[in-house]
Amino acid sequence: MSSAVSRPPAADATRALKHFESLLEFETDCWDVQHAIANNRMDFVLLDVRGEELFADAHIEGSVSLPHPRINADTLREYPLDTLFVVYCAGPHCNGTEKAAIRLAKLGRPVKKMIGGITGWLDEGFSLVR
């Protein structure tokens, strides 16, 4: 008797490899972002896409507040077109990162989502600027 986990069979290894490699084109995680910040390797702009009040209460050091509804060509004017943006919001229960990523992609900007958001950041034991 099979379980709900194995009933849909797993993809073959070639398809699985392609899928999981492609995820890294779209996502990064809190640890990788923190490591880049701590080692002066921040070759991206970390965008906090939550509301300004939440940013003012606490945010990741080095991040820039740009709520997702305000992402447009004018608000990105200061950044070169090839700037990589990494977006984060409250956590896995929030879709602000997807809304921000859609806006950035529609503007032709490179973008990745930091999975976990603030919740994941804190779960990893990292601190916030308050």
C-alpha positions as CSV (number, residue, x, y, z in Angstrom):
1,M,0.0,0.0,0.0
2,S,1.4,3.4,-1.0
3,S,1.3,6.6,0.9
4,A,0.0,10.0,-0.2
5,V,3.7,11.0,-0.5
6,S,4.7,8.3,-3.0
7,R,1.3,7.9,-4.9
8,P,2.3,10.5,-7.4
9,P,5.7,9.0,-8.4
10,A,8.8,11.1,-8.0
11,A,10.2,12.7,-11.2
12,D,13.1,11.0,-12.8
13,A,16.5,12.2,-11.7
14,T,17.0,14.3,-14.9
15,R,13.7,16.2,-14.4
16,A,14.3,16.6,-10.7
17,L,17.8,18.1,-11.3
18,K,16.4,20.6,-13.8
19,H,13.6,21.6,-11.5
20,F,15.7,22.0,-8.4
21,E,18.5,23.8,-10.2
22,S,15.9,26.2,-11.7
23,L,14.6,27.1,-8.3
24,L,17.9,28.6,-7.5
25,E,17.4,31.0,-10.4
26,F,14.3,32.4,-8.6
27,E,15.1,31.9,-4.9
28,T,17.8,32.4,-2.4
29,D,17.6,31.8,1.4
30,C,18.2,33.7,4.5
31,W,21.5,32.1,5.2
32,D,23.0,32.9,1.8
33,V,21.8,36.6,2.1
34,Q,23.2,36.9,5.7
35,H,26.5,35.3,4.5
36,A,26.8,37.8,1.7
37,I,26.1,40.7,4.0
38,A,28.5,39.5,6.7
39,N,31.3,39.0,4.2
40,N,30.9,42.2,2.2
41,R,29.7,40.3,-0.8
42,M,26.4,42.1,-1.2
43,D,26.3,42.2,-5.0
44,F,22.5,42.7,-4.9
45,V,20.0,45.2,-3.5
46,L,18.0,43.7,-0.7
47,L,14.5,45.1,-0.9
48,D,12.1,45.0,2.1
49,V,8.8,45.1,0.3
50,R,6.6,45.3,3.4
51,G,5.0,48.6,4.5
52,E,7.1,51.4,5.7
53,E,5.9,51.1,9.3
54,L,7.0,47.5,9.5
55,F,10.4,48.4,8.0
56,A,10.7,51.2,10.6
57,D,9.9,48.8,13.5
58,A,12.5,46.2,12.4
59,H,14.3,45.2,9.2
60,I,17.4,43.3,7.9
61,E,20.5,45.4,8.1
62,G,21.5,46.8,4.7
63,S,18.0,46.4,3.2
64,V,16.1,49.2,1.5
65,S,12.5,49.9,2.1
66,L,10.4,49.8,-1.1
67,P,6.8,48.5,-0.5
68,H,5.7,46.4,-3.4
69,P,3.0,48.8,-4.6
70,R,5.6,51.5,-5.0
71,I,7.9,49.5,-7.3
72,N,8.0,51.2,-10.7
73,A,10.4,52.7,-13.2
74,D,10.7,56.0,-11.3
75,T,11.5,54.4,-7.9
76,L,14.2,52.2,-9.5
77,R,15.7,55.0,-11.5
78,E,18.9,55.2,-9.4
79,Y,19.8,51.5,-10.0
80,P,21.5,50.2,-13.1
81,L,19.4,48.0,-15.3
82,D,21.4,44.9,-14.4
83,T,21.0,45.3,-10.7
84,L,19.9,42.1,-9.0
85,F,17.1,42.7,-6.5
86,V,16.4,40.2,-3.7
87,V,13.0,40.8,-2.2
88,Y,11.7,39.8,1.2
89,C,8.5,40.3,3.2
90,A,7.1,39.1,6.5
91,G,7.4,35.4,5.8
92,P,6.0,32.3,4.0
93,H,2.5,33.4,4.9
94,C,2.9,36.6,2.8
95,N,2.8,37.0,-0.9
96,G,4.4,40.5,-1.0
97,T,7.6,39.0,-2.5
98,E,5.7,37.5,-5.4
99,K,3.9,40.8,-6.0
100,A,7.3,42.6,-5.9
101,A,9.0,40.0,-8.1
102,I,6.3,40.4,-10.7
103,R,6.6,44.1,-10.8
104,L,10.4,43.9,-11.1
105,A,10.3,41.3,-13.8
106,K,7.7,43.3,-15.8
107,L,10.2,46.2,-15.6
108,G,12.9,43.9,-17.0
109,R,14.8,43.7,-13.7
110,P,16.7,40.7,-12.4
111,V,15.0,39.5,-9.2
112,K,15.1,36.7,-6.6
113,K,13.0,36.0,-3.7
114,M,14.5,35.4,-0.2
115,I,12.5,32.5,1.0
116,G,11.3,32.7,4.6
117,G,11.3,36.5,4.8
118,I,11.5,38.0,8.3
119,T,10.2,34.8,9.8
120,G,12.9,32.7,8.2
121,W,15.5,35.3,9.1
122,L,14.6,35.1,12.8
123,D,14.3,31.3,12.7
124,E,17.9,31.2,11.5
125,G,18.9,33.2,14.6
126,F,19.8,36.4,12.7
127,S,19.0,39.8,14.2
128,L,17.1,42.7,12.9
129,V,17.8,46.4,13.0
130,R,15.3,48.0,15.4
